[in-house]
Structures are given as structure tokens and as C-alpha cells.
Amino acid sequence: MAASTSWQPQEEGLREICGLLEQQISPSTADKAQIWQQLQHYSQFPDFNNYLAFILARGEGKTVEIRQAAGLLLKNNLRSAYKLMAPTNQQYIKSELLPCLGSADRHIRSTVGTIISVVVQLGGVLGWPELLQALVNCLDSNDLNHMEGAMDALSKICEDIPQVLDLDVPGLAERPINIFLPRLLQLFQSPHASLRKLSLGSVNQYIMPMPGALYVSMDEYLQGLFVLANDPAPEVRKLVCAAFVQLIEVRPSFLEPHLRNVIEYILQVNKDADEEVALEACEFCLPRLIPVLLSNMAYADDDESLVDAEEDESLPDRDQDLKPRFHSSRFHGSDNVEDDDDDTVNVWNLRKCSAAALDYLSNVFGDEILPTMMPIVQAQLSNSGDATWKEREAAVLVLGAVAQGCINGLYPHLSEIVQFLIPLLDDKFPLIRSISCWTISRFSKYIVQDNGHQKGYEQFDKVLMGLLRRILDTNKRVQEAACSAFATFEEEAAEELAPHLEIILQHLMCAFGKYQLLLQVDPTSAGVPYDKEFIVCSLDLLSGLAEGLRSGIESLVFLFLQIFSIGIGRL
């Protein structure tokens, strides 16, 4: 050590280098290229970097800008020349850097932290045993300048080369990460925002590699995140969001017990006054959360999984929860999502919660979610086997859920989407038929808008006939979904339905006869109140026709009411 610290600069050389640095940073210097060439000439001398270290560390009489310029030039030189330098010069530079960790000027501390990280990258911690102890001493000093200087250097090491702290070091009883992690977690509670930011950012660097020290301290780390979640400093809140983003990607099991609170927090922070905080929260909601929601929607609940291709209209109790989550009657302005008497339908489960969350996200973020969502949807729709019907159904549900929030991004592809949905109206699985009715209804407005040209008219006609076929479905829940979807479709279509009134009426007449048979075949239904959902759906149909066609429907109303009254009488 004595030999390495015996180096001293020559006054003439020191004066010339400082003069060049001053000219380099001066905005009035015309020929900066010439100044740079002169500095490169000096860099040929073996102890040039010693001069730079001396100016950075001891140039109290120089401006901070000159000292910083010396430090940045030193950093760049070390990247290419450090391993070729004489050990005595290496040692001199390191010995000058450590006292600067507690410099009164934060710019100097920051520059020194950058150089320390470069030296560790090139020589490792084994080649600098004094560093670890110096960092620990600074962190334990309770002097803000020393603590910030040590944390700045440590955070850059964690960012650039985190693995060096998770290695065995000869002479140390434990790995450096085991020494520093408890101190970093403790600093989460610091009254100084700078220390909270640097410590949290440092720990976040270890989420991906997940060393054993962090794994066993995960509960303490999570509690620290929750405490910092509402930190007054936006840069700290941004790092909290970043931590959740990484955890949901690589270690979702850690967040599972807290997922509800985490999602609520992330949605709240999406409205943060700081744009960067809100943007970081989006990283959680879009690329990370959406695949999780789609995965949840691909697995139907136990009651839904009982539905298979075999249908028996004489056993309505076998019909399971096939009604779309978003179906609601328009009759008399009803706001009820589901029939209160149907406990099965009212169950709020993971699948429905995920669909509702996706609907909400689409209205908040709009088309931003499509690049993340659509590749998953397309992959699920491409699955054609019976074993993957739930994935197909979930993909259709997703399209319906985002139909309103993402319509700008989906509209150019609407014709393709509808063309794909139409055959699904005749799928062998009732749940797919049901959800296809609802999803098509969510695009009704735009299907009708495209009715003005030949291709659009053909598509309009296919949708109309497809929904009418499903009104005659053998499955009760599919019938209900089709009636609701058709009511929405006819309201948008209005006078466009006039040429089709005869075929519509034929299907409705057949449907009433079919719906009456649901109860007639069951001798236990005597005295049981009629199924009001069918009546509501039927009145929806009549209401939609009346609203859309106005006077054009007068000639058909009398016949329609006759049929309807017969149906009510039989029920």
C-alpha cells in the first residue's frame, strides 16, 4: 500500500491536464476535436489515469465540473486500459476513490460510484478487498453523505454485475449479498427518499436471479414493498411497480396471497400524477396481467365443465351456467346482470372476474392491450380439437369483453372476426354457441354499418340467420343468449330488418312452441311459476322490433301478440 500511495503528480502536468479539461467542457471552445487529441496524447503516459484520479479526488480548488470531467474520462480509460495498467497504478486509483464515497458533493459521489462499478466489473471484488468493508462502514455510519455515496456505488454494482455479490469470497464467512441485503431492506424505512430509492432499486436487481438470501427474506421484502407502495417520492413508487412487474413474471407464487391487493394497487397507480409511475404500472397490467387473465378464462368452472356435446331438452336441470357474464335484460330498463333466482348463474367465479377485469382494462387502456392479447387469442382460436374447446370459448369471450374498449384497433379486422365467429354459432359445445351469440351482439353496431355493400350485406344476412338458428337451439341457455343477442342486433339494425320480417317471424313462432315444450315434458313442473327470463327475452325481441321498425311492424304486431298470449296461457 505504501509503495502505491507514494505517487505524486507533477505541478506542470497537473496544470496542463486541468487546462485541457476546462477547455473541453467550455461551451466557448471552438475546436474540441483538437482538445480531445491532446488528451489522447497524454493518455499514452502510464500515470495519466493517476492524474485524473487525483483531480477527481483532491482537486478541491477546481470546479466540480472539471473534477467530474476528469472522473468520466478516467472511467472511459479504465474500460480499455485497466487490465494493462501496472498494479501500483491500479492500487493508487482505488485508494483515491474510496475516500470520495463520502464527498460533500453528490455529483462527485455519483461519478465515483460509476468508476467503482467499472473497476469491479474488470477486477471483481477479489481484487479489491478494501471495497466491501468501506461500503459497510459507510452504510453503518449514519452520515447521510457517506450512506448515499455507498448506496450509489452499491446500486450501480447491483445493476451492472449483480452476480459478483452472490459469490463466495475467500476470507469472508458469507457471501457479500448476505452482508448487504439486511442493510438494504432496513433502508426501505429511511426518512431520506434517496436512500429508499437506491436500496429498493438494488434489491429489485435480484428478483430475476433470486439468490438464496432474497428467497428466505421474501416476506420481509414484500412487507417493505407494501410500505413503500404509497411513498411520497414518485421514483420510489415507480420502483415498487417495477418490483411487482418482475415478481408476477418470474415468481408469481410469491404474490398469489396478495394478488387482489396488488392488482387494486396497480390499477390505482395507473392514474398516478407522475406519468413515469403510471407507465411502469402499465407494464404490470398489460404484458403481465393480461396473459394471467386469459389463462383464468380458459378454464371453465366445474359447473360449466359438466356440459358436453350431448343435449337433452327434456332435462333442463342438466343445463349449466352458459349465460354470458355480461348478459342483461333491456326490458323495463332492468339493471340486473342475472336472474336473482338463478344461484348458479350468480356465482362470482375466477373466470367471470377475469372477464370483467379484461373488460375494464380495455376501457382504460384501449388498443394498447391488443399487441399483448391478440397473439394469445389467435393461438387459442386455432385449437380445433374437442379437448381444447375451453380455450376456444375463452378466446371468444375475450373478443366480446374488449369489443367496446378496443373497437378502434379491432375494426379493421372486424370482417375477419365475424367470419370466424359465425361458424361457432353452430359449434357442438353449448358454451361456445352461447358465448358466440353474445360476442357477435357486442359488434352489432358495426356489422349493421357495413351492410351497405355486397360483402357486408352477405355478412349481415349470415349473422341474422345464425342468431335465429340459435333461438331454436336445443339448449336452454343458448336459447336465452340468442334471444338477448338478437334483441341487441335488431335494435341496431332497425329498418334494415324489414326485408327479413317474414323469416324472423317464422323463427319466433317456432321458438314459442319450442319454449313451451320445456315445461310440458316435465310432469313435476305443474304449479311451478313460469320462467320469467324467457318472457323477458321474448318481450325484448318485440320491443327491439318495435323500436327499430316503428310503423313498419304494425301489420305484424297483432299476429305476434296472439302467439305470445297463447304462450303465456300455456305457461
Buried (B, 14 or more C-beta within 10 A) or exposed (E): EEEBEEBEBEEEBBEBBBEBBBBBBEEEEEEEEEBEEBBEEBBEEEBBBBBBBBBBBBBEEBEBEBBBBBBBBBBBBBEEBBEEBEEBBBBBBBBBBBEBBBBEEBEBBBBBBBBBBBBBBBBEBEBBEEBBEBBBBBBEBEEBBBBBBBBBBBBBBBEBBBEBBBBEBEEBEEBBBBBBBEBBBBBBEBEBBBBBBBBBBBBBBBBEEBBEBBEEBBEBBBEBBEEBBEBEBBBBBBBBBBBBBBBBBEBEEBBEEBBEEBBEBBBEBBEBEBEEBBEBBBBBBBBBBBBBBBEBBBBBBEBBEEBEEEBEBEEBEBBBBBBBBBBEBBBEEEEEBBBEEEEEBBEEBEBBBBBBBBBEBBEBBBBBBBEBBBEBBEEBBEBEEEEEBBBBBBBBBBBBBBBBBBBEBBBEEBBEBBEBBBEBBEBEBBBBBBBBBBBBBBBBBBBBBBBEEEEBEEBBEBBBBBBBBBBBBEBBBBBBBBBBBBBBBBBBBBEBBEEBBEEBBEBBBEBBBBBBEBBEEBEEBEEEEBBEBBBBBBBBBBBBBBBBBEEBBEEBEEEBEEBBEEBEEBB
